[in-house]
Amino acid sequence: MTDLDARRLRAENLGRRAEALCRLSLRLRGYRILASRLRTPMGEIDIVAKRGKTIAIVEVKARGDWDTANEALNARQRGRLARAAHAFLGANPRYAGYVLRFDVMLVTPWAWPRHLVDAWRA
C-alpha cells in the first residue's frame, strides 16, 4: 500500500465515522434518515433526512478545526449537491410537496457535530 492509498483509506474511514456521528445527532433531534451515502447520477449526497414536511440534504465535513471545516464546501460542490438533490426528488415523487433544505454538519475532533441549518439556497 502506498502512502497515497493509506491517506485515502484514513480519509474514507474518518468520513464514515463523521457521517455515523451526524446521523446519530440528527436522529436525536427528531430527524428520520432516508438515505446515507446516496449515489445519484449527479453525485453523492452524504445524508438525506426528513423531519415534518422538510427534506434536509446534509453535507458532512470533517476537519481538524471549525474554521477549516466551515470553508470546505465550495460553490462547485454546492451546485453538484443541488443537482443530486433534484435527482433524488425526481426518483422519489412522494416527497414532491416537501420543503427542500441544504444543511452542513461540521465535525471536528472531540466535539459534537455542529449543524448549520439551511446553510445555503440552491
DRENPA-3360 file (N, C-alpha, C; in nm, 2 decimals, always signed):
BEGIN
1 = MTDLDARR = +0.08/-0.12/+0.00/+0.00/+0.00/+0.00/+0.09/+0.12/+0.00 ~ +0.06/+0.22/-0.09/+0.14/+0.34/-0.10/+0.09/+0.44/+0.01 ~ +0.17/+0.54/+0.03/+0.13/+0.65/+0.12/+0.00/+0.71/+0.08 ~ -0.02/+0.73/-0.05/-0.14/+0.79/-0.10/-0.26/+0.70/-0.07 ~ -0.24/+0.57/-0.09/-0.35/+0.48/-0.06/-0.39/+0.48/+0.09 ~ -0.28/+0.49/+0.17/-0.31/+0.49/+0.31/-0.38/+0.62/+0.35 ~ -0.34/+0.73/+0.30/-0.41/+0.86/+0.33/-0.56/+0.85/+0.28 ~ -0.58/+0.80/+0.16/-0.72/+0.79/+0.12/-0.80/+0.70/+0.21;
9 = LRAENLGR = -0.74/+0.59/+0.25/-0.81/+0.49/+0.34/-0.85/+0.56/+0.47 ~ -0.75/+0.64/+0.53/-0.77/+0.71/+0.65/-0.89/+0.81/+0.64 ~ -0.88/+0.89/+0.52/-0.98/+0.99/+0.50/-1.12/+0.92/+0.48 ~ -1.13/+0.81/+0.41/-1.25/+0.74/+0.39/-1.31/+0.69/+0.53 ~ -1.22/+0.64/+0.61/-1.27/+0.59/+0.75/-1.31/+0.71/+0.83 ~ -1.24/+0.82/+0.83/-1.28/+0.94/+0.90/-1.42/+0.99/+0.86 ~ -1.44/+0.99/+0.72/-1.56/+1.03/+0.67/-1.68/+0.95/+0.71 ~ -1.66/+0.82/+0.71/-1.76/+0.72/+0.76/-1.80/+0.74/+0.90;
17 = RAEALCRL = -1.70/+0.76/+0.99/-1.72/+0.78/+1.13/-1.80/+0.92/+1.15 ~ -1.75/+1.02/+1.08/-1.82/+1.15/+1.09/-1.96/+1.14/+1.05 ~ -1.99/+1.07/+0.94/-2.13/+1.06/+0.89/-2.21/+0.98/+0.99 ~ -2.16/+0.88/+1.05/-2.23/+0.80/+1.15/-2.27/+0.89/+1.27 ~ -2.17/+0.97/+1.32/-2.20/+1.06/+1.43/-2.31/+1.16/+1.39 ~ -2.30/+1.21/+1.27/-2.40/+1.31/+1.23/-2.54/+1.25/+1.22 ~ -2.55/+1.12/+1.17/-2.68/+1.05/+1.16/-2.74/+1.04/+1.30 ~ -2.65/+1.00/+1.40/-2.70/+0.99/+1.54/-2.75/+1.12/+1.59;
25 = SLRLRGYR = -2.67/+1.23/+1.56/-2.71/+1.36/+1.61/-2.85/+1.40/+1.55 ~ -2.86/+1.38/+1.42/-2.99/+1.41/+1.35/-3.11/+1.33/+1.41 ~ -3.09/+1.20/+1.43/-3.19/+1.12/+1.49/-3.23/+1.17/+1.63 ~ -3.13/+1.21/+1.71/-3.16/+1.26/+1.84/-3.24/+1.39/+1.84 ~ -3.23/+1.46/+1.72/-3.31/+1.59/+1.70/-3.44/+1.56/+1.63 ~ -3.48/+1.44/+1.62/-3.61/+1.41/+1.56/-3.62/+1.39/+1.41 ~ -3.50/+1.38/+1.35/-3.50/+1.35/+1.20/-3.51/+1.20/+1.18 ~ -3.57/+1.17/+1.06/-3.57/+1.03/+1.01/-3.47/+1.03/+0.90;
33 = ILASRLRT = -3.37/+0.94/+0.90/-3.27/+0.93/+0.80/-3.33/+0.85/+0.68 ~ -3.34/+0.91/+0.57/-3.40/+0.84/+0.45/-3.29/+0.77/+0.37 ~ -3.17/+0.83/+0.37/-3.06/+0.77/+0.29/-2.93/+0.82/+0.34 ~ -2.82/+0.74/+0.32/-2.69/+0.78/+0.36/-2.59/+0.74/+0.25 ~ -2.50/+0.83/+0.22/-2.41/+0.80/+0.11/-2.48/+0.76/-0.02 ~ -2.58/+0.84/-0.05/-2.67/+0.82/-0.16/-2.60/+0.86/-0.29 ~ -2.59/+0.76/-0.38/-2.53/+0.79/-0.51/-2.64/+0.82/-0.61 ~ -2.63/+0.93/-0.68/-2.73/+0.97/-0.79/-2.64/+0.99/-0.91;
41 = PMGEIDIV = -2.70/+1.00/-1.03/-2.63/+1.03/-1.15/-2.55/+1.16/-1.14 ~ -2.60/+1.25/-1.05/-2.54/+1.39/-1.04/-2.43/+1.40/-0.93 ~ -2.42/+1.29/-0.85/-2.32/+1.30/-0.74/-2.38/+1.23/-0.62 ~ -2.29/+1.23/-0.52/-2.33/+1.16/-0.39/-2.38/+1.26/-0.29 ~ -2.48/+1.22/-0.21/-2.54/+1.30/-0.10/-2.50/+1.22/+0.03 ~ -2.43/+1.30/+0.12/-2.39/+1.23/+0.24/-2.51/+1.18/+0.32 ~ -2.61/+1.26/+0.35/-2.73/+1.22/+0.43/-2.85/+1.29/+0.37 ~ -2.96/+1.21/+0.36/-3.09/+1.27/+0.33/-3.17/+1.24/+0.45;
49 = AKRGKTIA = -3.23/+1.35/+0.51/-3.30/+1.33/+0.63/-3.44/+1.40/+0.62 ~ -3.54/+1.36/+0.70/-3.67/+1.42/+0.69/-3.72/+1.45/+0.83 ~ -3.77/+1.56/+0.85/-3.84/+1.60/+0.97/-3.96/+1.68/+0.94 ~ -4.08/+1.63/+0.97/-4.20/+1.70/+0.93/-4.21/+1.70/+0.78 ~ -4.24/+1.81/+0.72/-4.25/+1.82/+0.58/-4.13/+1.88/+0.51 ~ -4.01/+1.86/+0.58/-3.89/+1.92/+0.53/-3.79/+1.80/+0.50 ~ -3.73/+1.81/+0.38/-3.62/+1.72/+0.34/-3.49/+1.79/+0.35 ~ -3.40/+1.74/+0.44/-3.27/+1.81/+0.45/-3.17/+1.73/+0.38;
57 = IVEVKARG = -3.10/+1.79/+0.29/-2.98/+1.74/+0.22/-2.86/+1.78/+0.30 ~ -2.79/+1.69/+0.36/-2.69/+1.72/+0.46/-2.55/+1.68/+0.40 ~ -2.46/+1.78/+0.40/-2.32/+1.75/+0.36/-2.24/+1.75/+0.49 ~ -2.16/+1.65/+0.51/-2.08/+1.64/+0.63/-1.94/+1.67/+0.59 ~ -1.88/+1.76/+0.67/-1.74/+1.80/+0.66/-1.66/+1.77/+0.79 ~ -1.57/+1.69/+0.78/-1.48/+1.65/+0.90/-1.34/+1.71/+0.87 ~ -1.30/+1.80/+0.96/-1.17/+1.86/+0.95/-1.11/+1.88/+1.09 ~ -0.99/+1.93/+1.10/-0.92/+1.94/+1.22/-0.97/+2.06/+1.31;
65 = DWDTANEA = -1.04/+2.16/+1.25/-1.09/+2.27/+1.33/-1.22/+2.32/+1.26 ~ -1.29/+2.40/+1.34/-1.42/+2.45/+1.29/-1.40/+2.54/+1.16 ~ -1.31/+2.63/+1.16/-1.29/+2.72/+1.05/-1.26/+2.64/+0.92 ~ -1.17/+2.55/+0.93/-1.13/+2.47/+0.81/-1.25/+2.39/+0.76 ~ -1.33/+2.33/+0.85/-1.45/+2.26/+0.82/-1.55/+2.35/+0.75 ~ -1.57/+2.46/+0.81/-1.67/+2.56/+0.75/-1.64/+2.61/+0.61 ~ -1.51/+2.61/+0.58/-1.47/+2.66/+0.45/-1.45/+2.55/+0.34 ~ -1.49/+2.43/+0.38/-1.46/+2.31/+0.29/-1.56/+2.29/+0.18;
73 = LNARQRGR = -1.67/+2.37/+0.18/-1.78/+2.35/+0.08/-1.78/+2.46/-0.02 ~ -1.73/+2.44/-0.14/-1.72/+2.55/-0.24/-1.85/+2.55/-0.33 ~ -1.85/+2.65/-0.41/-1.97/+2.67/-0.50/-1.99/+2.56/-0.59 ~ -1.89/+2.50/-0.65/-1.90/+2.38/-0.74/-1.96/+2.26/-0.66 ~ -1.92/+2.24/-0.54/-1.98/+2.13/-0.46/-2.13/+2.16/-0.43 ~ -2.16/+2.28/-0.40/-2.30/+2.32/-0.37/-2.38/+2.29/-0.49 ~ -2.33/+2.33/-0.61/-2.41/+2.30/-0.73/-2.43/+2.15/-0.76 ~ -2.33/+2.08/-0.73/-2.34/+1.93/-0.75/-2.44/+1.87/-0.65;
81 = LARAAHAF = -2.44/+1.92/-0.53/-2.54/+1.87/-0.43/-2.68/+1.91/-0.47 ~ -2.70/+2.03/-0.52/-2.83/+2.08/-0.56/-2.88/+1.99/-0.68 ~ -2.79/+1.95/-0.77/-2.84/+1.87/-0.88/-2.87/+1.72/-0.83 ~ -2.79/+1.68/-0.74/-2.81/+1.54/-0.68/-2.94/+1.54/-0.60 ~ -2.97/+1.65/-0.53/-3.09/+1.66/-0.45/-3.22/+1.66/-0.55 ~ -3.21/+1.73/-0.66/-3.32/+1.72/-0.75/-3.33/+1.59/-0.82 ~ -3.22/+1.52/-0.84/-3.23/+1.38/-0.89/-3.30/+1.29/-0.78 ~ -3.27/+1.31/-0.66/-3.33/+1.23/-0.55/-3.48/+1.26/-0.55;
89 = LGANPRYA = -3.52/+1.38/-0.56/-3.66/+1.42/-0.56/-3.73/+1.36/-0.68 ~ -3.66/+1.37/-0.80/-3.72/+1.31/-0.92/-3.75/+1.16/-0.91 ~ -3.66/+1.09/-0.84/-3.67/+0.95/-0.82/-3.77/+0.91/-0.70 ~ -3.81/+1.01/-0.62/-3.90/+0.99/-0.51/-4.01/+1.09/-0.51 ~ -4.11/+1.08/-0.60/-4.21/+1.18/-0.61/-4.30/+1.19/-0.49 ~ -4.30/+1.10/-0.39/-4.38/+1.11/-0.27/-4.33/+1.23/-0.19 ~ -4.21/+1.28/-0.22/-4.16/+1.40/-0.14/-4.17/+1.53/-0.22 ~ -4.25/+1.53/-0.33/-4.27/+1.65/-0.41/-4.32/+1.77/-0.34;
97 = GYVLRFDV = -4.41/+1.75/-0.24/-4.46/+1.86/-0.17/-4.38/+1.91/-0.05 ~ -4.27/+1.85/-0.03/-4.18/+1.88/+0.09/-4.10/+2.00/+0.06 ~ -4.06/+2.07/+0.16/-3.96/+2.18/+0.15/-3.82/+2.12/+0.14 ~ -3.74/+2.16/+0.05/-3.60/+2.11/+0.03/-3.51/+2.21/+0.10 ~ -3.42/+2.16/+0.18/-3.32/+2.24/+0.25/-3.19/+2.18/+0.24 ~ -3.08/+2.27/+0.24/-2.95/+2.22/+0.23/-2.88/+2.26/+0.36 ~ -2.83/+2.16/+0.43/-2.76/+2.18/+0.56/-2.62/+2.13/+0.55 ~ -2.54/+2.18/+0.64/-2.40/+2.13/+0.65/-2.38/+2.09/+0.80;
105 = MLVTPWAW = -2.31/+1.98/+0.82/-2.27/+1.94/+0.95/-2.12/+1.93/+0.96 ~ -2.07/+2.01/+1.05/-1.92/+2.02/+1.07/-1.88/+1.93/+1.19 ~ -1.78/+1.85/+1.16/-1.73/+1.75/+1.26/-1.58/+1.78/+1.28 ~ -1.54/+1.80/+1.41/-1.40/+1.82/+1.45/-1.37/+1.72/+1.56 ~ -1.24/+1.70/+1.58/-1.21/+1.60/+1.69/-1.26/+1.64/+1.82 ~ -1.31/+1.54/+1.90/-1.36/+1.55/+2.03/-1.47/+1.66/+2.06 ~ -1.55/+1.68/+1.96/-1.67/+1.77/+1.97/-1.79/+1.71/+1.90 ~ -1.90/+1.75/+1.96/-2.03/+1.70/+1.90/-2.05/+1.78/+1.76;
113 = PRHLVDAW = -2.11/+1.72/+1.66/-2.12/+1.79/+1.53/-2.20/+1.92/+1.54 ~ -2.15/+2.01/+1.47/-2.22/+2.14/+1.46/-2.31/+2.14/+1.33 ~ -2.44/+2.16/+1.35/-2.54/+2.16/+1.25/-2.58/+2.30/+1.20 ~ -2.54/+2.33/+1.07/-2.57/+2.45/+1.01/-2.70/+2.43/+0.93 ~ -2.81/+2.47/+0.98/-2.94/+2.45/+0.92/-2.96/+2.56/+0.81 ~ -3.01/+2.51/+0.69/-3.03/+2.60/+0.58/-2.91/+2.68/+0.55 ~ -2.80/+2.61/+0.53/-2.66/+2.67/+0.51/-2.65/+2.75/+0.38 ~ -2.73/+2.71/+0.28/-2.73/+2.79/+0.16/-2.86/+2.75/+0.08;
121 = RA = -2.89/+2.84/-0.02/-3.01/+2.82/-0.10/-2.96/+2.78/-0.24 ~ -3.03/+2.69/-0.30/-2.99/+2.64/-0.44/-3.08/+2.72/-0.54;
% end
